[in-house]
Amino acid sequence: MRLFRYLLSLMLVCCATAAAAQSFVTVHGTSLRSPFHEGTAYRFCGTNMWYATLLARKDDAGNRERLHRELDRLQAMGIDNLRILVGADELPSTTAHTVTPCLQDANGRLDKKALEALDYLLAELERRRMVAVLYLNNAWDWSGGYAAYLRRAGAGIAPSAAGETYNDYVAFCSQFSVNEKAQELYLDFVRRIVSRKNRITGKPYAESPAIMAWQVCNEPRPFAATSKRGFFNWIATTARLIKQLDPNHLVSVGSEGYYGCEKDMALFEEIHALPEVDYLTIHIWPVNWGWSNRQALFQALPRVYIEAEKYIDMHVRVARRLNKPLVIEEFGYPRDRNFFTPGTTTGARDGFYAFVMNQWKKQPVIAGLNFWGWAGEGRPGFTRPLPEGDTSREGKTMSELAVWQQGDDLLSDPPHEPQGWYSVFDTDTTTIRILQDR
């Protein structure tokens, strides 16, 4: 009888574990499985919508009505996978153009309204059977990230990552991977977020089917060869902690790939070989990486296709060796003639998007894509007419006018970049048609 009760209890535990697994996205070799795509591999074309948690705020900084419309638009397009910033950190430096309002202040306190917004967003995604990849940190200062934790740890104030001080920023932030205090502050934040209970659904985040994966960081980099070991150890520690707090959901790194690992493919493979890391990620930015330039976007496309295919293939080989899926979770290209405003053409970008889509279709190991990024009905602030007599735009260049200001619509372009540059608006019909061609 005792043996019977033991076997029965073991069977019930196994059944409960299997039932729980069916509620979440899971990995099976080089493919994903989703509870919403029964019996077939989950292969998705998704988007980046880092600002979704800000739209979900109930106060004047948010816009829940727009959030509902954007989620409904994306769902109607067949886009059910969103990559989203959990929240911004305050005061990375005195010069960074950082998104506000913040989730975490300069003393590590979490803003109640921002947490409520995160709860609300996940509840809305659950209701629509959509999923999110939630990144918990940022190597760049537009949401605080590395620089904010280093400042709190007493390392000083970071230079801006934009413009002429970029190399100074890189040198400063190379400390993060070896600064134990900064990492302790970050890991404390991870514990508080991943172990949170949703006040709307009443469920712990660990039980939410709206979360596909927790992500260690957006574009984490060691930023120096001397920081590589610390970088690996930090990734390993964070991934292990997340799995301990939430064994139901996937964990990913958020890496750009080769360029995010100081051009060290062995390091890329090592961090993605960690048993707590469930799938590989890469990003593709042809202009940033010198494959193209802003003045010759069309002319550069043949080279862009060659370089992008080589970049994808080198990471596909690693994914096959590790027997894990690969996700191209960021890829972007500017609007034609480097314009920013809605209604301008997107022929070069459409060509690049079509190329990446074709790579996804022909490579089963590529489980998904997240284009950068969805702006939907949002519009850049500089396109609005000024009140009579307002001279605030006089003498300023388009790039200066185009950065995000408090009160502007949130777009996919981070606040320090020209708003509309990489954004896909709801009026970009040719781009949307390519994204729906599956």
C-alpha positions as CSV (number, residue, x, y, z in Angstrom):
1,M,0.0,0.0,0.0
2,R,2.8,2.4,0.9
3,L,4.5,1.7,-2.5
4,F,1.2,2.3,-4.3
5,R,0.7,5.6,-2.6
6,Y,4.3,6.6,-3.5
7,L,3.8,5.7,-7.1
8,L,0.4,7.5,-7.2
9,S,1.9,10.7,-5.8
10,L,4.8,10.5,-8.2
11,M,2.4,10.1,-11.1
12,L,0.3,13.1,-9.9
13,V,3.5,15.2,-9.7
14,C,4.5,14.2,-13.2
15,C,1.0,15.0,-14.5
16,A,1.0,18.4,-12.8
17,T,4.4,19.2,-14.3
18,A,3.3,18.1,-17.7
19,A,0.1,20.2,-17.4
20,A,2.1,23.2,-16.3
21,A,4.6,22.9,-19.2
22,Q,1.7,22.9,-21.6
23,S,0.8,26.5,-20.5
24,F,4.1,28.0,-21.5
25,V,6.4,28.2,-24.5
26,T,8.9,25.4,-24.4
27,V,12.0,24.3,-26.3
28,H,12.3,21.0,-28.1
29,G,15.7,20.7,-29.7
30,T,16.0,23.5,-32.3
31,S,12.3,24.4,-32.2
32,L,9.9,26.0,-29.9
33,R,6.4,24.8,-28.8
34,S,3.6,27.1,-27.7
35,P,0.3,26.2,-25.9
36,F,-1.4,28.4,-28.5
37,H,0.0,26.5,-31.5
38,E,-0.8,22.9,-30.6
39,G,0.9,20.1,-32.4
40,T,3.2,22.3,-34.5
41,A,6.4,24.1,-34.0
42,Y,6.0,27.7,-32.8
43,R,7.7,29.8,-35.5
44,F,6.9,33.5,-35.1
45,C,7.3,36.8,-36.8
46,G,7.2,39.3,-33.9
47,T,8.2,42.8,-33.1
48,N,10.1,45.0,-30.7
49,M,7.8,47.3,-28.7
50,W,10.1,48.3,-25.8
51,Y,7.7,51.0,-24.7
52,A,4.7,48.8,-24.1
53,T,5.0,49.0,-20.3
54,L,5.0,52.8,-20.5
55,L,1.8,52.8,-22.6
56,A,0.2,50.5,-19.9
57,R,0.6,53.2,-17.2
58,K,-2.7,54.5,-15.8
59,D,-1.5,58.1,-15.3
60,D,-0.9,60.8,-17.8
61,A,2.5,59.3,-18.9
62,G,0.6,56.2,-20.3
63,N,-2.1,55.6,-22.8
64,R,-4.0,52.4,-22.2
65,E,-6.4,53.1,-25.0
66,R,-3.6,53.3,-27.5
67,L,-2.0,50.1,-26.0
68,H,-5.3,48.2,-26.6
69,R,-5.4,49.4,-30.2
70,E,-1.8,48.6,-30.9
71,L,-2.1,45.1,-29.5
72,D,-5.3,44.5,-31.5
73,R,-3.6,45.7,-34.7
74,L,-0.6,43.4,-34.1
75,Q,-2.8,40.5,-33.3
76,A,-4.8,41.1,-36.5
77,M,-1.5,41.1,-38.5
78,G,-0.6,37.7,-37.0
79,I,2.1,39.2,-34.8
80,D,1.8,37.6,-31.3
81,N,5.4,37.9,-29.9
82,L,6.6,41.2,-28.5
83,R,10.0,42.0,-27.1
84,I,9.6,44.6,-24.3
85,L,11.7,46.5,-21.7
86,V,10.6,45.7,-18.1
87,G,11.3,49.3,-17.1
88,A,13.9,52.1,-17.1
89,D,16.4,53.0,-14.4
90,E,16.8,56.5,-13.2
91,L,20.0,58.7,-13.5
92,P,22.4,56.7,-15.6
93,S,24.4,60.0,-16.2
94,T,23.9,63.7,-16.5
95,T,24.1,63.6,-20.3
96,A,22.1,60.5,-21.3
97,H,18.8,61.1,-23.1
98,T,16.9,58.5,-21.0
99,V,13.3,57.4,-21.2
100,T,11.0,58.5,-18.4
101,P,9.1,57.8,-16.2
102,C,11.4,55.1,-14.6
103,L,10.6,51.8,-12.9
104,Q,13.6,52.0,-10.6
105,D,14.9,55.2,-9.0
106,A,18.4,56.1,-8.1
107,N,18.1,54.5,-4.7
108,G,16.7,51.2,-6.1
109,R,13.1,51.9,-5.1
110,L,10.5,50.5,-7.5
111,D,7.7,52.8,-8.7
112,K,4.3,51.4,-7.8
113,K,2.6,52.8,-10.9
114,A,5.3,51.2,-13.2
115,L,4.7,47.8,-11.5
116,E,1.0,48.2,-11.9
117,A,1.6,48.9,-15.6
118,L,3.6,45.8,-16.0
119,D,0.8,43.8,-14.3
120,Y,-1.7,45.4,-16.6
121,L,0.3,44.7,-19.8
122,L,0.8,41.0,-18.9
123,A,-3.0,40.7,-18.2
124,E,-3.8,42.3,-21.6
125,L,-1.4,39.9,-23.4
126,E,-2.9,36.9,-21.6
127,R,-6.3,38.0,-22.7
128,R,-5.2,38.1,-26.3
129,R,-3.1,34.9,-26.1
130,M,0.0,36.9,-27.0
131,V,3.5,36.5,-25.4
132,A,6.4,38.7,-24.4
133,V,10.1,38.5,-24.1
134,L,10.9,40.8,-21.1
135,Y,14.4,42.2,-20.9
136,L,15.6,43.1,-17.4
137,N,18.6,45.3,-18.1
138,N,20.3,47.3,-20.9
139,A,23.9,47.8,-21.9
140,W,22.9,51.2,-23.2
141,D,22.0,54.3,-21.3
142,W,18.7,55.2,-23.0
143,S,17.0,53.2,-20.3
144,G,19.6,53.4,-17.6
145,G,21.0,49.9,-17.4
146,Y,24.7,49.4,-16.9
147,A,25.4,53.1,-16.3
148,A,22.7,53.4,-13.7
149,Y,23.9,50.4,-11.7
150,L,27.5,51.6,-11.9
151,R,26.5,55.0,-10.6
152,R,24.6,53.4,-7.7
153,A,27.6,51.2,-6.9
154,G,29.8,54.3,-6.6
155,A,31.7,54.0,-9.8
156,G,30.9,57.5,-10.9
157,I,28.9,59.1,-13.7
158,A,29.0,57.7,-17.2
159,P,29.6,59.7,-20.3
160,S,26.8,59.6,-22.8
161,A,26.7,56.6,-25.2
162,A,25.7,58.9,-28.0
163,G,27.9,61.0,-30.2
164,E,31.6,61.8,-29.6
165,T,31.7,60.3,-26.1
166,Y,30.7,56.8,-27.2
167,N,34.2,55.4,-26.7
168,D,34.4,56.9,-23.2
169,Y,31.0,55.3,-22.4
170,V,32.3,51.9,-23.6
171,A,35.4,52.2,-21.4
172,F,33.3,53.2,-18.4
173,C,30.7,50.4,-18.8
174,S,33.4,47.8,-19.3
175,Q,33.5,47.9,-15.5
176,F,30.0,46.5,-15.1
177,S,31.0,42.9,-15.8
178,V,33.6,43.0,-13.1
179,N,31.9,45.3,-10.5
180,E,30.4,43.0,-7.9
181,K,28.4,45.8,-6.2
182,A,26.7,46.8,-9.5
183,Q,25.8,43.2,-10.2
184,E,24.4,42.7,-6.7
185,L,22.1,45.7,-7.2
186,Y,21.0,44.2,-10.5
187,L,20.4,40.7,-9.2
188,D,18.3,42.2,-6.4
189,F,16.1,43.9,-9.0
190,V,15.8,40.5,-10.9
191,R,14.6,38.9,-7.7
192,R,12.0,41.5,-7.1
193,I,10.6,41.4,-10.6
194,V,10.7,37.7,-11.5
195,S,9.2,36.7,-8.1
196,R,6.4,39.3,-8.3
197,K,2.7,38.4,-8.1
198,N,0.4,40.1,-10.7
199,R,-2.1,42.2,-8.7
200,I,-4.6,42.0,-11.6
201,T,-4.6,38.3,-12.5
202,G,-3.8,37.2,-8.9
203,K,-1.1,34.9,-10.4
204,P,2.7,35.0,-9.8
205,Y,4.6,36.1,-12.9
206,A,6.1,32.6,-12.9
207,E,2.6,31.2,-13.8
208,S,1.8,33.7,-16.5
209,P,1.3,32.2,-20.0
210,A,2.0,35.8,-21.4
211,I,5.7,35.5,-20.7
212,M,7.7,33.5,-23.3
213,A,11.1,34.4,-21.8
214,W,13.0,36.5,-19.3
215,Q,16.0,38.1,-20.9
216,V,19.2,38.9,-19.0
217,C,19.8,42.2,-20.8
218,N,19.3,44.1,-24.0
219,E,22.5,43.8,-26.1
220,P,24.8,42.9,-23.2
221,R,28.5,43.4,-24.0
222,P,31.6,43.0,-21.9
223,F,32.9,46.1,-23.7
224,A,36.5,45.0,-23.2
225,A,38.6,41.9,-23.6
226,T,39.6,42.1,-19.9
227,S,35.9,41.9,-18.9
228,K,35.0,38.7,-20.8
229,R,35.4,36.3,-17.9
230,G,33.3,38.5,-15.7
231,F,30.8,38.9,-18.4
232,F,30.4,35.1,-18.8
233,N,30.1,34.7,-15.0
234,W,27.5,37.4,-14.7
235,I,25.4,35.9,-17.5
236,A,25.7,32.5,-15.9
237,T,24.7,33.8,-12.4
238,T,21.7,35.7,-13.7
239,A,20.4,32.9,-15.9
240,R,20.7,30.5,-13.0
241,L,18.9,32.9,-10.6
242,I,16.0,33.4,-13.0
243,K,15.6,29.6,-13.5
244,Q,15.6,29.2,-9.7
245,L,12.9,31.9,-9.3
246,D,10.8,30.8,-12.3
247,P,11.5,27.3,-13.7
248,N,8.4,27.6,-16.0
249,H,9.7,30.2,-18.5
250,L,12.5,30.3,-20.9
251,V,15.7,32.4,-20.4
252,S,17.6,34.1,-23.1
253,V,20.7,36.4,-23.1
254,G,19.7,39.2,-25.5
255,S,23.0,39.1,-27.3
256,E,23.7,40.7,-30.7
257,G,25.9,37.7,-31.5
258,Y,29.4,38.1,-32.7
259,Y,29.4,41.9,-32.4
260,G,27.9,41.7,-28.9
261,C,30.8,39.4,-27.7
262,E,33.7,41.6,-28.7
263,K,33.9,39.6,-32.0
264,D,34.5,36.4,-30.1
265,M,32.4,33.5,-31.4
266,A,33.8,31.2,-28.7
267,L,32.4,33.5,-26.1
268,F,29.0,33.6,-27.9
269,E,28.9,29.8,-28.0
270,E,30.0,29.5,-24.3
271,I,27.2,31.8,-22.9
272,H,24.6,30.1,-25.1
273,A,25.8,26.6,-24.1
274,L,24.8,27.3,-20.5
275,P,22.0,24.8,-19.5
276,E,19.9,27.7,-18.1
277,V,20.0,29.5,-21.5
278,D,17.2,28.1,-23.6
279,Y,17.8,29.6,-27.1
280,L,20.3,31.8,-29.0
281,T,19.7,35.4,-30.0
282,I,21.3,37.7,-32.6
283,H,20.6,41.2,-33.8
284,I,21.4,42.6,-37.3
285,W,22.1,46.4,-37.8
286,P,23.6,47.0,-41.2
287,V,24.1,50.7,-40.9
288,N,25.5,50.6,-37.4
289,W,28.0,47.9,-38.4
290,G,29.2,49.6,-41.6
291,W,27.6,47.4,-44.2
292,S,25.6,50.3,-45.4
293,N,25.4,54.0,-44.9
294,R,22.6,56.6,-44.6
295,Q,23.4,58.2,-47.9
296,A,23.3,55.0,-50.0
297,L,20.7,52.7,-48.5
298,F,19.5,51.3,-51.8
299,Q,23.0,51.0,-53.4
300,A,24.3,49.1,-50.3
301,L,21.6,46.4,-50.4
302,P,23.6,43.8,-52.3
303,R,26.5,44.0,-49.8
304,V,24.0,44.0,-46.9
305,Y,22.4,40.8,-48.2
306,I,25.8,39.1,-48.4
307,E,27.0,40.2,-45.0
308,A,23.7,39.5,-43.3
309,E,23.6,36.0,-44.7
310,K,27.1,35.3,-43.5
311,Y,26.2,36.7,-40.1
312,I,23.1,34.5,-39.8
313,D,24.9,31.4,-41.0
314,M,27.8,31.6,-38.5
315,H,25.2,31.7,-35.7
316,V,23.0,29.0,-37.2
317,R,26.0,26.7,-37.1
318,V,26.4,27.3,-33.4
319,A,22.6,26.8,-32.8
320,R,22.9,23.4,-34.6
321,R,25.9,22.4,-32.5
322,L,24.1,23.3,-29.3
323,N,20.8,21.8,-30.5
324,K,18.9,25.0,-29.5
325,P,16.7,27.4,-31.5
326,L,17.9,30.7,-32.8
327,V,15.9,34.0,-32.7
328,I,16.8,37.0,-34.8
329,E,15.3,39.4,-32.2
330,E,16.3,42.7,-33.7
331,F,16.8,43.8,-37.3
332,G,16.3,47.2,-38.7
333,Y,17.0,49.5,-41.7
334,P,16.3,53.2,-42.1
335,R,13.5,54.8,-44.1
336,D,14.4,55.9,-47.6
337,R,16.7,58.9,-47.9
338,N,17.1,58.7,-44.1
339,F,13.8,60.4,-43.6
340,F,11.9,60.0,-40.3
341,T,8.3,61.1,-41.0
342,P,5.3,58.8,-41.6
343,G,4.3,58.7,-45.3
344,T,7.9,58.7,-46.6
345,T,8.8,55.6,-48.6
346,T,10.5,52.5,-47.3
347,G,11.7,50.7,-50.4
348,A,15.2,49.9,-49.1
349,R,13.9,48.8,-45.7
350,D,11.3,46.6,-47.4
351,G,14.1,44.9,-49.4
352,F,16.0,44.1,-46.2
353,Y,13.0,42.9,-44.3
354,A,12.1,40.6,-47.2
355,F,15.6,39.2,-47.2
356,V,15.5,38.4,-43.4
357,M,12.0,36.9,-43.8
358,N,13.3,34.6,-46.5
359,Q,16.2,33.5,-44.3
360,W,13.7,32.6,-41.6
361,K,11.5,30.6,-44.0
362,K,14.4,28.5,-45.3
363,Q,16.2,27.9,-42.0
364,P,14.1,25.8,-39.6
365,V,16.6,26.4,-36.7
366,I,15.6,30.1,-36.8
367,A,12.5,29.8,-34.6
368,G,11.5,33.5,-34.8
369,L,12.0,37.1,-35.8
370,N,11.3,40.4,-34.0
371,F,11.7,43.3,-36.3
372,W,12.6,46.8,-34.9
373,G,10.1,48.0,-34.4
374,W,6.4,48.8,-34.2
375,A,5.3,52.4,-33.8
376,G,1.8,51.9,-35.0
377,E,-0.4,55.0,-34.7
378,G,2.3,56.9,-32.8
379,R,3.7,60.0,-34.6
380,P,7.0,61.9,-34.0
381,G,6.6,65.1,-31.9
382,F,8.4,67.3,-34.4
383,T,5.6,66.7,-37.0
384,R,3.0,68.4,-34.9
385,P,2.3,72.1,-35.6
386,L,3.6,74.5,-33.0
387,P,1.3,77.1,-31.3
388,E,1.5,80.5,-32.9
389,G,4.6,82.4,-31.8
390,D,6.5,79.4,-30.6
391,T,10.1,79.6,-31.8
392,S,11.5,76.6,-30.0
393,R,12.5,74.9,-33.2
394,E,14.4,77.8,-34.7
395,G,18.1,77.1,-35.5
396,K,17.9,73.4,-34.7
397,T,18.8,70.6,-37.1
398,M,16.3,67.8,-38.0
399,S,18.3,65.3,-35.8
400,E,18.1,67.7,-32.9
401,L,14.4,68.2,-33.4
402,A,13.7,64.5,-33.9
403,V,14.8,63.2,-30.5
404,W,12.0,62.2,-28.1
405,Q,10.7,64.8,-25.6
406,Q,8.5,64.2,-22.6
407,G,4.9,64.2,-23.8
408,D,5.7,63.0,-27.3
409,D,4.2,59.7,-28.6
410,L,6.3,56.7,-27.8
411,L,7.8,55.0,-30.9
412,S,10.1,52.1,-31.5
413,D,13.1,54.4,-31.7
414,P,14.8,54.9,-28.4
415,P,14.6,58.5,-27.0
416,H,18.0,59.6,-28.1
417,E,17.5,58.6,-31.7
418,P,15.5,60.4,-34.4
419,Q,11.9,59.4,-33.9
420,G,10.6,57.6,-36.9
421,W,14.0,56.5,-38.2
422,Y,13.5,52.7,-37.8
423,S,9.8,52.8,-36.8
424,V,7.1,50.9,-38.7
425,F,4.0,53.0,-38.6
426,D,0.5,51.7,-39.2
427,T,0.6,53.5,-42.6
428,D,3.6,51.6,-43.8
429,T,1.5,49.3,-45.9
430,T,4.3,47.9,-48.0
431,T,6.3,46.9,-45.0
432,I,3.3,45.4,-43.3
433,R,2.5,43.3,-46.4
434,I,6.0,41.8,-46.2
435,L,5.6,41.0,-42.6
436,Q,2.3,39.2,-43.2
437,D,3.7,37.2,-46.1
438,R,4.3,33.9,-44.4
